[in-house]
Amino acid sequence: MNTIYLDNAATSFPKPPEVERAMVERLRACGNPGRGGHRLAVEAEQTLDRARLALHRLLDGLDPRRFVLTLNGTDALHLAIHGTVHGAADRTSSRAIGEASGSSIPHVVTTVLEHNSVVRAANHLAADGRIELTRVGCDDSGVLDPDDIARAVRRDTALVVFTMASNALGTLQPAAAIIDAIRDRSSALILADAAQIVGAVPLSLAKLGADLVAFPGHKGLLGPMGTGILWIGPEAQPRLDSQVGARIAPVRAGGTGDSRDPLMPAQLPRRFEGGTPNVVGAAGLAAGTEWLLHHGVERIAAHERRLAEELASRLDALAGVRVVGSRNPSVRIGVVSIAIEDVDPAELAATLDAAFGIAVRPGLHCAPGAHEAAGTFPLGTIRASVGPFNEPSHIESLVEAMGEIIDATRPSTPRHDPPAPPPSTPS
């Protein structure tokens, strides 16, 4: 049975054939970048540069060196969160960052929509007494209010973290308005989680205004798993050749190719890339990003939006099905999350896979706060997420399969035969 893949919010599939070819080619001839002058080492370094340049061209990133290659999206978020908290704590030791509120630890603001990559990192820091944490709610359609976030920000706030699109509900957030509202009240660094945005929605990092943007390489960028990116803006690392004014500190240290400095070098991206990088993954990441540059993110976004709108409309018409999140297509990405009355999402997903060959994702999608806000906690929802290689026939197949399953789970109506006519009476 050929699988109809509708789980692109978890990881994109299939990958363009160029991605596989690039990875195999690099695997067959891969040296350690920055650690030798021989041809294989130089070519490995060029592979990393190629990935950064492709990302810069796609995302308008001011300078290719601002793209730090990480282990995955979670790693990128942790480098930003822990690095900012570490940097704020360093400054606290020399000048009281929390003097205005009487706090001696950094204040961090997040939202209920965040992925566990943010939620658990922040919770651990708060439990350890390293940060003071404020979490902002959303409306009943899963959209954040910029004014709510602005009101949560204080003069001593070190970091604000928000998702640009909910992976659980599919809601696109008003990122520009959120950033503007924060800027009016605080000089806090702003970290945007762009996991569901990059490669799926046109984005200019230069115009966005965030200080830090984290995202994986294996979702919208169509690269392999085990790749991620942290973009570091001018306010977080003002000069590419100096540590002066830097507000995010490195949280791990290792080899970078130049061993003379006893500390991590000041220059981006080396400051945050200690150790041997995933060169084979970077080759695939570069190829996936170049594929997007060739085909156009605007075109892909329009294609995915059409499929998601059709899917949401068709599923909403099924008995007992509720599409979760905003129904406004202008604030929705290619994610459709549904709850079905009296149906366990895990059982439904298993049936779709086993009986119909359709891959969707059930549960809380690593974002329990989003489901609490939507009223779908603790079972969660069924999430169908489209990608550039999905077709209208895939939507039709899912809707038909869902209809069959729902009909089979509903109790049948007892049949009531009409009463027999009374016996005829002789006249």
N, C-alpha and C positions, 0 to 999 in steps of 0.2 A: 504494500500500500504506500503510495507516495504521500508524504506528509505535506499538509497545508500549514505553513509556518506563520503563526500570528502572535509571536512573542518577541518582537523586535525591541520592545522597551527593556527587555532583559539583556539581549545581545542580538545584533543584526545577523540575519541569515536569509539566503546564502550570501557569501562574500563575492565581490567581483573576481573573475579569474585572474586578474592582474595582481591581486593581493597574494594569492597562493604562489604564483610564479616568482614574485619578488622575494618572498620568504625562502623559497627553495633555493633560488640563486644565491642569496646571501648565506644560507646555511652551508652551502657547498664550498664557500670561500669566505670565511669570517675570521678576522683577527680581532684583537682587543684594542678598541679605539683609544687614542691618547697615550698609549703606553709603549709605542714602538714606532720607528720610522720606516718599517718595511711596507711593501705595497698593500698587504692584507689589512694592516692596522690603519693605513691611510684611507683605504676604501671603506672600512667600517666607520671611521669618523665622518666621511662624506655621506654615508647613509643617514647618520643622525642629523647632519646639516640639511639633507634633502627633506627629511620629515619636518624639521622646524620651518624651512622655507615654504613648504606646501601649506602648513598650518597658518603661517603668516599671510600668505596670499589668500587663503580662504576666509580668514577671520579678521583681517586688517588689524594686526597685532602690534603696530608701531615699530617693532624690531624682532627679527626671528629669534634673537637670543633671549627674549622674554618668555619663551615657551620651554618650561622645564619638563623633561620627560620623566614620568613616574611609573610606579609598578601597576597602577590601575586608578580608577576614579576615586576610590576610597583613600588610597595613599595620597593622592593630590589634595584631597580635602584635609587629611590629617596633617600634611606638611604645612598647609595654610593655617589651620586652627592652632595646632601646637606651636608652630613657629611664631604666630602673632602673640599668643599668650606668653610664650617664653620671652619674646622681645619686649612686651609690656612689663613683665616682671623685672627684667633687667633695668628698664628705665625707672621703675618704682623704687629700686634700691638707691637711686641717686636723686630722684625728685618724686614727690608724692603724687602719683597719677590719680589716686582716688581722694585727694584732699578735699575736693568740693563736696563729696558725699560722706566723707569720713571713712571710706573703704580703702583698705590697703591691698586689695586684690583686683585684677581686671574684671570689668563687667562685660558680659557677652550676651547678645540678643539673638535668638533664633525663632523659628515658627513651628507650629504644630504639623506642618506639611512635610517636614524634613525627612529625608532618608535616614536609616539607622547609622549610616556613615557619619552623619552629623550628630544625630541624637545621642548615640552612645559615646562618641568622643566628648561631647559637651557634658553629658551626665557623669562620666568618669572624672573629668576635671572638676566639676562641681562637688562630687562626692569626696574628692581628695582635698577640697578646700582651696583649690588653685584659681577658681573663678567664681564670680557671682553670676547666676544665670537667670535670664528672663525669657519666657517663651510666649510668643504672640499667636493669637487665634486667627481663624479665617471665617468667612461667611458660610452659609449653608450650601453654597454651590462650590466651595473649595477655592475661593479667590481671596487673596490677601488684600487688606486695606492699607495703602501707604501711610495714612494718618495714624493707624494703630501702631505701626512699626515706629513711626517718628515719635509717638508719645512714649514708647518704651525706651527710647534712646536717651542717655544722660550725658552730661559733660565728660564723665569719666569712662564712658563706654569705649572699650578697646576694639571690639569687633562686632559686626552684624553679619549674620549668615542667613541667606534665604535661597530657596530653590526657584529657578526661573520657570519651571513647569513641574507639576506634581506627577511623579511616576505612577501613583496609585489612582488618581482621579482624572488625569489628562488635562488639568486646567493650566492654561498659560497665564503667568502672573504679570502684572504691570511693572516690569522691572525698572524701566526708566523713571516712572513716577515714584517708585520706592526709593531709588537711589537719590533722586532730587530731594525727597522729603527728609532723608537722613542727613544729607549735606547741609540742609538749612538749620539743623540742630546740633550737629556733632562733627568732629574730625575723625571719628572712628573709621577704621579700615572696613571695607565692604567686600565680603566674599560671596560670590554668586555661584551656586551649584548649577552648572549648565549641562548636566548629564543627558537630559532629554531634549536639549535644544540644538547643540552643535551638530551640524550635518543635516538636521531636519528642518530648521528654520533659519532664514538669513540672519546673520549676526555680524556686527562690527564691534570688536572689543575696544577700539579707539574711541568710538562714539558712545558705547554703553555707559562708561563712567565708573564701573566697578574697579576696585584696586586689585582684586584677586579673583580669578575665574578658574574653576576646577571642572574637569570632565574626563570621561574614559575614552579610549581609542576604539573600543570594540562595539559601540552602539552606532550612532549616526555617522561616525567617520568610517565605518565599514572595515576597520582594521581588526587585528586579532585580539583575543583576550590576553590579559597580562600587560596591557599598555594603557597609559593615562597621561594627562597633561595638567600642569598648573601654570597658568599665565600670570605673570607678576607685573603689575602696572607701575607707573612712575612714583606714585605716592608710597607704595610699599618698598620699592627699591629705586630711589630717585635717579641715581646715576649708575650706568652699567660698568663703570670702572672704579667705583668707590663704595665703601661701607657707610659713608657719612649720610646720616638721615634715614638709613634703612630701618624699617619697623617690623620686619619679619626676620627671625633668626633661623639658621639651619638647625634641624633637630636630629640629624645624623651626620656623621663624618666618615670620610674614607678617602681612597685614592682618587685622584682627578687627573693624573698625568704629569703634574708638577709637584714634586715632593719637597720643595725648598721651604714653603710656608708652613709653619707649625699649626696653623688654623686653616679652616676651609677658606678658599680664595674669595675675594670680594666680588669678582666678576660673575655675572649671569652667563649661562645657566649653571656653571660649574659649582657655584656656591651650594646648590641644592641637589647635586647629582653625584654624590660620592659612591664609588664602587663601579663594578663592571655593569654597563647598561644592557638592556635587551635589544641588541642590534638587529636580530632577526625579526623581532616584533616591530621595531622601528621601520624596517623595510616594508613590512605589510601595512603599517600605519601610513607611511608616505604614499604607497600605491593606492590605498583606499581614499585618502584625501585628494590625490590627483584625479581619481575617478570622479569625485564630486565636483572638482573644479571643471572638468570636461563636460559633465552632464548638467551642472547648474543646480544649486540648492533651491532656488526659487521654483524651478520646474518640479523637483522632487517634493517640495513642501506642498505645492498645489495638488499633486497626484495623491499624496497621503491624506490631505485634508478632504478631498472628494470621497475617498474610500471610507474614512472615518465617519463622515457625515452620513453616508449611505448606510453604514453599519448601525450607527446610533439610531437612525430613523426606523430601520427595519426591526431592530431588536426591541425598541420601545413599543412597537405595535403588538408584540407577543404578550399573551395573557400572563400576568404576574411578574413581568420583567420591569425593573427600574434601572434606567441609565443614571449612574451616579456622577455628580459633578455638573458643571455648567452645560446647558444645552446651546449656548451661544457659540456658533462655529468660529467666531473671531477670537475666542479665548480658549480654544481647544487644540491640542496637538493630535497626532495620530494614535491616540490611546482611547479606547472605549472600555469603561469599567461598569459592570452590571451586577445587580443583586436580584435574585429570584426567590420569590416567596416559597418557604418550606423546602428549599433545595440547597444542599451542602455544596459550596463551590468546588471543593476538592473532589467530591464524587462526580460532579458534572464534568470537570476537566478530564478526569480519568476516562469517563465514557466517551467524550469527544475524541480523545487520543486513540483508545482501543477500538472503538466501533467505527469511527469516521476518519481517522488519520488527521485530525486537526489539533495543532499544538497551541494552547493558550495557557495563561498562568492564573492559578487560583490563590486565594489567601490574602495576606496583609501587605505583600509586596515590599517588605522591609520598611514600611511607613505606617506604623500603628496609629500615630496621632492623626493622620489624614483620615483613617477609617473611623476613629472615634468621632471626629468632626462630622463625617458623613453618615453616622449612624449604622455603619456596617461592621463594627467591631463586636465580637472577636473572630467571626468566621471570615470576614473580608468579602471579596468579590471575585468574579471572573473577569480577567483583563485580557482583551484582545488588542494587540498593538501592531499596526501595519508598518511596512517598510517599502523601499523603492521597488522591490521585485514582486510585491503583491499585485493581484489583478482583481477586477470586479467579480470574476467567477469564484474567487476565494471567499469573498463576502457572501455571495449567494449560497455557497456550500455550508458556511457556518450558520447562517440564518435557518436554512432548511434543517440542518442537524439539530439545532437548538429547538426548533418547533417540534421535531419528532420526539426528542427527549422529554420536553415539557409535557406533551400530550400523553406520553407513556407513564409519567409520574403522577398525573392527575387522576383521582378516583373516577371510575366510569359511572355515568348516570344510570341508575336502575331502569330497566325497561318496564313500562306499564302498558300492557295490552288493553285495548278498549274492551269494556264489558260486553259479554255476549248478549245478543238481543233476546228479549223474553220469548218463550214459546208461543207460537201462534194459537189463538183461541178459535175454536170452530164457531162460525157465525150461525 
